[in-house]
């Protein structure tokens, strides 16, 4: 599934977009901290449309939209049935 999300236009699915996360230094979104004696600010995302996770807890709007679209068109169900046909009588 993670591989499929990269093909859907998302960046590395396991990375968060908000904050400063370099090596083992983490400054969470909206906070300031020191890294190598320099003050670093955990800024918000420059392009949240390519990230799945906003801050490691909350999904981005782009991720929520991807799930909603694929739920409605049926591609996340087995067998794949769009929502518009899921309750039809045969």
Phi and psi in degrees as GROMACS dihedral restraints (atoms count N, CA, C in turn):
[ dihedral_restraints ]
;  ai    aj    ak    al  type     phi  dphi    fc
    3     4     5     6     1   -61.6    20    10
    4     5     6     7     1   -38.6    20    10
    6     7     8     9     1   -63.2    20    10
    7     8     9    10     1   -40.6    20    10
    9    10    11    12     1   -64.5    20    10
   10    11    12    13     1   -35.6    20    10
   12    13    14    15     1   -68.2    20    10
   13    14    15    16     1   -31.9    20    10
   15    16    17    18     1   -66.2    20    10
   16    17    18    19     1   -36.8    20    10
   18    19    20    21     1   -69.6    20    10
   19    20    21    22     1   -22.4    20    10
   21    22    23    24     1   -78.3    20    10
   22    23    24    25     1     1.4    20    10
   24    25    26    27     1   101.2    20    10
   25    26    27    28     1     4.8    20    10
   27    28    29    30     1   -85.9    20    10
   28    29    30    31     1   150.6    20    10
   30    31    32    33     1   -71.7    20    10
   31    32    33    34     1  -168.0    20    10
   33    34    35    36     1   -49.9    20    10
   34    35    36    37     1   115.3    20    10
   36    37    38    39     1   -61.8    20    10
   37    38    39    40     1   -19.5    20    10
   39    40    41    42     1   -93.8    20    10
   40    41    42    43     1    -3.9    20    10
   42    43    44    45     1   -93.7    20    10
   43    44    45    46     1   148.3    20    10
   45    46    47    48     1   -98.9    20    10
   46    47    48    49     1   155.3    20    10
   48    49    50    51     1  -102.4    20    10
   49    50    51    52     1   -16.1    20    10
   51    52    53    54     1  -104.3    20    10
   52    53    54    55     1   129.2    20    10
   54    55    56    57     1   110.6    20    10
   55    56    57    58     1  -176.2    20    10
   57    58    59    60     1  -115.2    20    10
   58    59    60    61     1   115.9    20    10
   60    61    62    63     1  -135.1    20    10
   61    62    63    64     1    92.7    20    10
   63    64    65    66     1  -127.7    20    10
   64    65    66    67     1   127.2    20    10
   66    67    68    69     1    53.8    20    10
   67    68    69    70     1  -119.8    20    10
   69    70    71    72     1  -107.1    20    10
   70    71    72    73     1    13.5    20    10
   72    73    74    75     1   -96.6    20    10
   73    74    75    76     1   125.4    20    10
   75    76    77    78     1  -129.7    20    10
   76    77    78    79     1   118.7    20    10
   78    79    80    81     1  -116.5    20    10
   79    80    81    82     1   113.2    20    10
   81    82    83    84     1   -74.2    20    10
   82    83    84    85     1   157.6    20    10
   84    85    86    87     1   -46.9    20    10
   85    86    87    88     1   125.9    20    10
   87    88    89    90     1    83.6    20    10
   88    89    90    91     1     2.5    20    10
   90    91    92    93     1  -111.2    20    10
   91    92    93    94     1   159.3    20    10
   93    94    95    96     1  -111.2    20    10
   94    95    96    97     1   150.0    20    10
   96    97    98    99     1  -159.1    20    10
   97    98    99   100     1   171.4    20    10
   99   100   101   102     1  -103.8    20    10
  100   101   102   103     1   133.4    20    10
  102   103   104   105     1  -133.1    20    10
  103   104   105   106     1   118.5    20    10
  105   106   107   108     1    52.6    20    10
  106   107   108   109     1    45.9    20    10
  108   109   110   111     1    63.5    20    10
  109   110   111   112     1    16.5    20    10
  111   112   113   114     1  -116.0    20    10
  112   113   114   115     1   141.1    20    10
  114   115   116   117     1   -78.0    20    10
  115   116   117   118     1   128.4    20    10
  117   118   119   120     1  -123.0    20    10
  118   119   120   121     1   139.2    20    10
  120   121   122   123     1  -107.7    20    10
  121   122   123   124     1   132.7    20    10
  123   124   125   126     1   -83.1    20    10
  124   125   126   127     1    88.0    20    10
  126   127   128   129     1   -76.5    20    10
  127   128   129   130     1   163.2    20    10
  129   130   131   132     1   -75.8    20    10
  130   131   132   133     1   173.5    20    10
  132   133   134   135     1   -66.4    20    10
  133   134   135   136     1   139.2    20    10
  135   136   137   138     1   -78.0    20    10
  136   137   138   139     1   -38.1    20    10
  138   139   140   141     1  -140.3    20    10
  139   140   141   142     1    81.3    20    10
  141   142   143   144     1   -66.1    20    10
  142   143   144   145     1   -12.4    20    10
  144   145   146   147     1   -70.5    20    10
  145   146   147   148     1   -11.8    20    10
  147   148   149   150     1  -109.6    20    10
  148   149   150   151     1     9.7    20    10
  150   151   152   153     1  -117.3    20    10
  151   152   153   154     1   146.4    20    10
  153   154   155   156     1   -86.6    20    10
  154   155   156   157     1   -41.7    20    10
  156   157   158   159     1  -111.0    20    10
  157   158   159   160     1   130.7    20    10
  159   160   161   162     1   -72.6    20    10
  160   161   162   163     1   -51.7    20    10
  162   163   164   165     1  -137.9    20    10
  163   164   165   166     1    16.2    20    10
  165   166   167   168     1    93.5    20    10
  166   167   168   169     1   -11.8    20    10
  168   169   170   171     1  -123.9    20    10
  169   170   171   172     1   -43.6    20    10
  171   172   173   174     1  -101.3    20    10
  172   173   174   175     1   136.1    20    10
  174   175   176   177     1   -76.9    20    10
  175   176   177   178     1   150.9    20    10
  177   178   179   180     1   -77.1    20    10
  178   179   180   181     1   164.5    20    10
  180   181   182   183     1   -59.8    20    10
  181   182   183   184     1   -38.4    20    10
  183   184   185   186     1   -62.8    20    10
  184   185   186   187     1   -40.0    20    10
  186   187   188   189     1   -68.2    20    10
  187   188   189   190     1   -43.8    20    10
  189   190   191   192     1   -60.8    20    10
  190   191   192   193     1   -39.6    20    10
  192   193   194   195     1   -65.7    20    10
  193   194   195   196     1   -40.1    20    10
  195   196   197   198     1   -61.4    20    10
  196   197   198   199     1   -46.0    20    10
  198   199   200   201     1   -64.3    20    10
  199   200   201   202     1   -44.4    20    10
  201   202   203   204     1   -61.9    20    10
  202   203   204   205     1   -45.8    20    10
  204   205   206   207     1   -61.0    20    10
  205   206   207   208     1   -44.3    20    10
  207   208   209   210     1   -75.9    20    10
  208   209   210   211     1   -24.2    20    10
  210   211   212   213     1   -72.1    20    10
  211   212   213   214     1   -44.0    20    10
  213   214   215   216     1   -67.3    20    10
  214   215   216   217     1   -38.6    20    10
  216   217   218   219     1   -84.6    20    10
  217   218   219   220     1    -4.6    20    10
  219   220   221   222     1    88.1    20    10
  220   221   222   223     1     1.0    20    10
  222   223   224   225     1   -73.1    20    10
  223   224   225   226     1    -9.6    20    10
  225   226   227   228     1   -99.3    20    10
  226   227   228   229     1     5.6    20    10
  228   229   230   231     1  -108.9    20    10
  229   230   231   232     1   163.3    20    10
  231   232   233   234     1  -133.2    20    10
  232   233   234   235     1   108.9    20    10
  234   235   236   237     1   -75.0    20    10
  235   236   237   238     1   157.7    20    10
  237   238   239   240     1   -67.2    20    10
  238   239   240   241     1   109.6    20    10
  240   241   242   243     1  -131.1    20    10
  241   242   243   244     1   121.6    20    10
  243   244   245   246     1   -61.3    20    10
  244   245   246   247     1   151.1    20    10
  246   247   248   249     1   -56.4    20    10
  247   248   249   250     1   -36.0    20    10
  249   250   251   252     1   -64.7    20    10
  250   251   252   253     1   -18.7    20    10
  252   253   254   255     1  -112.7    20    10
  253   254   255   256     1    -4.3    20    10
  255   256   257   258     1   -64.5    20    10
  256   257   258   259     1   -30.4    20    10
  258   259   260   261     1  -108.9    20    10
  259   260   261   262     1    14.9    20    10
  261   262   263   264     1   -78.2    20    10
  262   263   264   265     1   144.4    20    10
  264   265   266   267     1   -84.8    20    10
  265   266   267   268     1   143.5    20    10
